[in-house]
Amino acid sequence: MPTGLKRVNLSVPQDLYETLVKDSDLESRAVAGQVVHILKIYYSERRKEADLFMPSRLREGKKEPPVFEYPSRLPTERESKLRETLGREKS
């Protein structure tokens, strides 16, 4: 049954072939499918490593909300009333 995938001939050492067969049996895949799976994992990891060292694209900065918001200053008349009440409590 044609799959439409490209074909590649691969020669591997005997011990690596035995490992591929064991892993493909564990994963219920064909040996060729196991090779494709391993290559996908390998290249995705390499792509992640390459992205770490590539400079990020510059873009216009976003205004982010402040991390801490301080309450706005109290009106002066309210401050004076607070001082008066605090002064009365101390004496």
Secondary structure, 3 states (H helix, E strand, C coil): CCCCCCCCCCCCCHHHHHHHHHHHHHCCCCHHHHHHHHHHHHHHHHHHHHHHHCCCCCCCCCCCCCCCCCCCCCCHHHHHHHHHHHHHHHC
